[in-house]
Amino acid sequence: MLILLVFGGLMLILSVFYLMNSWQQYHQWKWATFLVLISLAATVYGAINLPYWHRNSASSDNSSQTTSQSSKKNIKEFSNNGLQAQNGATQSQKEDAILRQLQKGYAKMGSVEFDRSSKTFKIEPNADSDNGKALNAIMQNPSQADQAGWPSLTKSLCKTSAALKKSLGDGYTLSLMKPGDNNSAMFSAKDGSESYNAIK
């Protein structure tokens, strides 16, 4: 296509001169104008089909795919079905042991607190982290939830909730709180099943 572009450009220049000359000397313009249009078309076609443009569009496609993949990685999951509490420990000691495991497992996402009165483990994402920003983006635009990995995250939370039930018994809730708002949940799972989902 580069050859066509160069050839078309040269033809365009020559045909423009030919048109000017034909008009000045013979007052004829039809054939010269036709040559100008043909060479212009060849030049434009050659320019549009240069490999440069296709490489850029391919790289933009790749970058959009990379962006999509990175957005899916923005929400990091914690899938630990093997939460363990010590045998023979009191229920309170078991809760503390599980809390420490959750805090370690969700350290990259944020902090984890335990509300004994409601038997709720609260994952509190850091609003300034990548995870917090991704979760806020999902809250603002729920249509992007699938692309950002929300279903995968909620599935992981349900599995972790099932592990809580196995280790601690019935009635325990695992809640993912809204970044920057530790009083409002985005998602909750109780005894291994989804009990609340703010993203519909």
N, C-alpha and C positions, 0 to 999 in steps of 0.2 A: 504493500500500500504506500510505502514511502516513495517508491519509484513513480507510482501514479500521481502522488501529490506533487513531486518535483516536476514531472512532465506536464501535468495540468497547469501548474503555476507558470511555467515557461510559455506554454501555449496561450495562457490567459494574457500575459504581458504582450506577446507578439500579436495576438488577435486584437487587443485594444489599440495598439499602434496601427494595425492594418485597418481597423474601423475608422480611426482618425484620418488616416491617409486617404482611404476610399471616399470619405465624405468631403474632404477638402478638395481633392482633385477631380473626382468623378460624380460627386453627389449621389453615391450609391451606398446603401447601408445594410441592406437585407442579409446578404451573404456574410458580411463581416460581423454583423450582430449575432447571426447564428453561430459563428465560430466562437465569439465571446461567450455565449451562453453554454455551448458545449464544453469549452475549457473550464468555465466557472463550475459547472456541474462536476466535472472530473476532479477538480481541485477540492471542492467541498466533500465529495465522496471519499477521496483519498485521505483527507484530514480526519473525517469522522471515524474511519476504520483503521486508524493508526493503532498499533499494539499498545501505545501509551494509555489510551482511554480505556481499553479493555483490562489492562493490568490494574488501573485505578478502581474500576468497577468491581473487579474480582477481589481486590484488597478491601474495598468497602463492604462487600458481601461477607468476606472473612471476618472483618472487624465487627460487623453486626452480629455474626454468629458467635464470635468471641465474647461480645458484650452480653449476649443472651446467656451464654454458658457461665460467664462470670457472675451475672445477676443470680443465676441459680445457686452459685457457690457463695453468694453473699450471706445467705442464711445458713449458718453452720448448724449441723444437727448433733444431738447427743443421743446415741442409741445404745443404751446399756440395759439389756434385759436381765443382767446378772447382779442387780443391786442386792447386797447381802447385809443382813443384820446378824449380830452375834447370837448364837443360841444361848438361852439361859439369861439373857439380859432383860432388864425391865423394858416396858413399852417405851418409856421416855428415853432410855439409853439407845434403843433401836432407832427411834426417830432421829436422835442426834447423829447416830452413825450414818443413817441414810442421807441426812442433810449434808454431812461432810462430803459424801460421795457425789451428791448432786452439785454441790458448790465446785468441786473439782472438775466434774464433767462439763458443767456449763460455764466454766471460768472465762472462756473466750466470748461468750455471749453477754455475760453480765454477772450479777450476783444472784444468790438464791437465799430466800428467807423462809422460815417456817412459822405459820400461825397455828399454835396448838389449839386454840379455841375452836377454830373452824376446820382443823386437820388439813390445812392447805399449804402445800409447798409452792412458793411464788418465785418464778424466774423473772428477774427484773433486768431487762436489757439496758445497756448503757446507750443513751440517746445519741451520743457523739460517735459511737463505733459504727463500723460498716453494717453490722447486724441491725443495730438500732435504726440506722438510716433506711435500710432495706425494709424493715418492718413498718416504719412510718410511711414509706412510699406505698406499701401495700394498703395501709389504712386509708391513704388519700386516693388511691386508685386501685380498688379491688379487682378490676379486670386484669391487672398484671400479676395477680397472685400466683397463678399456675406457672407463669414464666419465671417468677422469682423463687420458686421452690416451696411455696406454702403447703401444698398437699403432702409433700414429702416430710416437711417439718412436723405437721400435725400428726401424721402417721407415727413418726418417731416418738412424739409426746405421748400418744396413746399406748405405745409399747412400754414406755418408761412408767406410765401410770399402772399398767398391768403388773410390772415388776414391783411397784410399790405395794400393790394389793397382795402379791405373793409374799413379800417380806414383812409387811406390817398388818395386813388384814384389811377388811372392808372399810369404806368410808373416807378414804384419803383422796384428796384432789391435788392435781398438778396443774397450775395455772401459769400461762405465759402472759405477763403484764404488758401494757402499752409502754413503749419507751418514754421515759420522763413522767409517767403517771402510774405510780405503784398502787393505786387504788382501783384501777380499771383493767380488767382482763381482756386480752385479745382472743385467747383460746383457753379452754379448760377441759381436762379429762379426769373422769372419776372412775376408779375401779376398772381401768382399761378401756373405757368407752368415752367418746366425745360427749361433753355435757354443755359446752357453750362454744360458739364460733362466731366472732364478730365479722368475719370475712365471708360474706355470702355471695 
